[in-house]
Amino acid sequence: MKIHAYRVIPRGEISLETVLSHLHGLPLEQRIRSTPVGSLRLEDSDNTGPFWLLDFGGISPHGPGRASASTPIEDFDLLEEEGFGQETAALYDPASGFMTLQYNHFGPRAGRIQAYLYKFARVVAGQAEGEELPDAPDGFTLLPVMKAETTSRLNHLGIVKRIEMSFYVPGVIENQGRQRPSLSSILDNPVVGSAEQIKLQIVAGRGRAATLAVAPVRQLVTDLLGVREDVVELSITARETEEAPSEPMDFIEARLQADIPIQRTGRRYGRRERWTALRQAFEAWRDNGQFT
């Protein structure tokens, strides 16, 4: 199972613990909310230990068919109100503010979960749910955690000469969430239209001290790492000072990620098994100083 790490940053007075406690007390049917790609709900949660163990369920009206070697692919026999479910497990540590999240390509991803939690943060605050906006003062930002050496390199950028990126547009649009302004400025350009993939190369002026704006470059790298599975290329050529040599930096593998084997229970991956893997990844990263 592929696992990513996030720092949970509250954007208002409501804590994630408060929102999760509210959701935990609701019956299953009251937790569901609609999204552009299907319904989403907190399927199950457990806070008996130091962590919140969570499982988000996405329900889509469209899905795969039943198949075998000897018969044509056909529909499943589902009721009108039923759909196809995909699960994404998470572990949240209130003490540190970090989260480990299962990556399920077909299930709920971080941006969708962030928008879902925003709705319930508004409910807990006694406000209308609405849709998450880029500058929304409520809810939470799930900020992807990078490897320690990557963070250090980003923090020491002095002069940025070039950035090269390539990403798949449909995947980024679906999963970018509402807190990635640098990507929105690119995707909102009418030239993009119905493009499948974007490849950009942005180069500073020819003078030795000429540089791209460093803060927006850092933001763009962070935003792209948040949708890493749809990013094909992401590299920067930069140096710390005017006298230092320029160095290429490849950020394509910069995100903190673990791949932990787990056993299936029947034809699915069990919830407890996924939670165990998330805890294993969290404790390893915490003990290795990745969450500092």
N, C-alpha and C positions, 0 to 999 in steps of 0.2 A: 504494500500500500504506500503510495506517495504522500508525504506529509510536508506541509509548509508551516512557517512560523509567522505570527503577526503580533504587533504591539497594538493593543486596544486603547484608543485615545478618546475619552469622553469629550463631546462638544457642548455639553450643557451640564445642568446640576444633577441630572438623573444618572445613577451609576448603572453599569451593566448588571451587577448583582441584583439590583432592585427590579430591573426589567425581567431578568430570568426568573426571579421569585414570583413575579406576577404571572408570567407565562406558565410556570410550573403548576400554579394553582388553577389554571383554566382547564375545562374539559377539552378534549382533542378538537372537536368541531369548532370551538371558539378561537383556536390558535391560528387558523388558516387565513391566508391573505392572498389576493390575486397579484400576479406579476405578468409582464408581457410574454413570458415564456412558460406560463403555467402557474399553478398554485403552489404555495410554500407554507410550511408550518414547522414548529418545533415538535418533532415526533416524540421525543422522550428526553428526560433529563434526570441527573442524579447529583446531588450535592452533599452526600453523606460524609465525604472526606474533605481534604483541603481544596479540592478542585471542583469546578462545575463540569460535569461530563454531559455533553449535548449531542443530539442527533437530529439534524434538520432533514425534512422530507420534502422533496419536490414531486408534484403530481402533474403529469402532462397528459392531455387528451390524445396525443399522437405518440406512437412508439413502434417497437419491432413486431414482427409477426412470428407465429409458431412455425418451426422448420424441422425437417428431418431429411435423411438421405434419400428416402423413397417416396416422399409426398411433396407437393408444391407448398410454398410458403402461404400461410393463411392467417386470418385474423384470430385473435383470442376472443373467447366468448365473454365479453365484459358487459356489465350493466351500464345504462346510460350515464349514471352519476359516477362511474368508476373511471380510472385512468391508469397510466403507467407510472410507478413510483421509483424514485432514485434517492439514495440517502447519502448524506455527508456528515460525518461525525466531527466533533470539536471538543477540545479541552481548554477551559479557561481558568487561569490562576489569578484570583482577585488580589493576592498579596503582591504580585509583581506586575500585573496588568498585561501579561503575555498570553497568547493563545496558540495552540497547535491545531491545525485544520487539515482534515483529510482532503486530498484532491480527487474528485470524481468528475471526469470529463463530461459526463452526461447528467450529473446531479447539480445541486445548488453550489455555486462558487462564492467567493468572498464578497464580491460586489453585490450580489443578490441577497446574501445573508445580511450585509450591512444595511441595505435598504429596508429589509424586513424588520430588523431591530430598531431602526429609526421610527417606524410606524408605532411600535409598542412603547418606545420611549415617550412619544407624543401622547399615547393613551394614558400612561402612568402619570404624566404631567397634567392630565386633564384637558388636553388640547386636541383639535381635529387632526386626524392622521396625515392626510395630504401625501404628496410625493416628495421624496428627498431632493433638495436643491443643492447646487454646488456650495453655497455659503450658509447652509442650514445650521443654526446654532444648537440644534438638538441631535440626539443620537450619538453615533460613535464612528470614528474612522478606524478601519482595519488596515494598518500600515505594514506592508511586508517587511520582514526582517532580512537584512543582508548579512553575508558572512562578515566576520570582524575585519578581515583584511580589506574587503571591498569598501566598508564604511570608512576605514582609515584613508583609503585612496580618494574617495569622494570628498572627504573633509579637507584634504590637502590640495585640491585642485586650485591652481593659481591662474594659469593661462590655458584656456581651452582653444585648441586650433581647429578641431574637426569633430563632428559627431556623425555617425552613420547608423541608420536604423532601418529595419524592415519588419513589417508585421501584417498579419491577416486582419482585414478591416471588420468582417462580420463578427468574429470572435471577440475583438476588442470592444466593439459597440455593445455587444450583449453582456459582457462581463466587466466593463470598466467601472461600474458603480457611478456615483455622483460626485466623487471628491478627487477627480483627476483633471484639473483645468487645463494642463498643458496638452493633454491628448484631445480634449474637447475642442480646443482652438484649431487643431489640425483636422479633426473629423467633421467639423461644422463647415469647412470650406466646400462650396458647391462643386468645385472641380472633382472632389472625391466621388460624388455621386454614388453609383453602385459598384465601386471598385472592389475587387477581391483582395488585393494586396497593395500596400504602400511601401516604397523604398525611397528613403531620403538621405541626402548627404548635405550637411550644412558646414560651410568652411568660413573661418575668420579671414580678415584681411591679410595682406602679404607682410606687413611689418612684423618684426620679431616680437614686439610687445602687443600686437593686435590679438584680441581674444573675443570669443563668444561670451555672452553674459553668463557668469558662473552659476548664480543661484537658479535661473530657469533651467540650465542644463542638469543640475542636481535633481530638480523637481521632475524633469522629463524622464531621467533614468529611473527614479523611484516609481513614477507612474507606469512605465513600461514593465518594470519588474513585478508590478502588481497584477499584470496579465501575461506573465512569462510564457505560458503555454502557447500563446498566439504570436510570440515574438520570434522571428527568424534570425535577426542580426541586431546587435547593439554594442557599439564600440566607440571609444573616445580617444582622441589623440590630444595629450595635454602635458604640461610640465608645471612644477611647483613654483618656480621663479623664472624670471627672464633669462638668467644665465644657464639654467639647467637644460639638459637635452629633452626633446619631446619624446614621450613614450606612449605607445598604443596600449589601451586598456580594454580588454574584452569582458563585457558584463553579462554575457549570455548565460553563464553559470554562476552568477553572483548571488542568487537567492539562497537563503538557508533552506535546505531540503534534505529529507531522509526517505529512504526506501526500505520498508520493513516488511518481510514476508509474514503473511497471516494465513490461517487455514479457513477454508469455507465451512459453513454449517449448511449442509444441503447444497443448493446452487447459489447461495448468497453468502456474503461475508457478514458474520455475526456482529451484533452491536458491541457486546462485551469484548470480543477479540479486537475490534477496531479501537475501542477506548483504551485497551491495554497497549496497543501500538502507539497511540497518541501520547500516553503517559510515558512510555519508554523514550520516545523522541524528546519530549519536554524535559525530562530529568537529565538526559544526556547533554542537551544544549545548555541547560541551566548550570550543571556541574562543570561544563567546559568554559563557562564565562561568556557564552554567546548572547546572553540576555542582560548585558550591561550597557 
